[in-house]
Amino acid sequence: MDLNNVRSTLYLDPTLHRALRLKAASTHRSMSEIVNDAIREALREDEADLAAVANRVQEKSVSYEAFLTKLKADGTL
């Protein structure tokens, strides 16, 4: 066991637990590895969203009304 890992208790739906056990056995990976990879992938999506927001933080704010007017003007709405 890696000493840098943190132990955590998760409560899984019995069906998910059974599927996870089967996946671990069929891929010769631990359940922890599979769960870590799944969480990492889910958080990667959030990371991309947060990066996009951070890149646009300097942009001027636009009111909802102005945004709606622009969408109507260029035919989006």
Residue pairs with C-beta under 8 A, 6 or more apart in sequence:
5 32
10 35
12 20
20 31
20 34
20 35
21 31
23 29
23 34
24 30
24 31
24 33
24 34
27 34
62 70
68 77
71 77
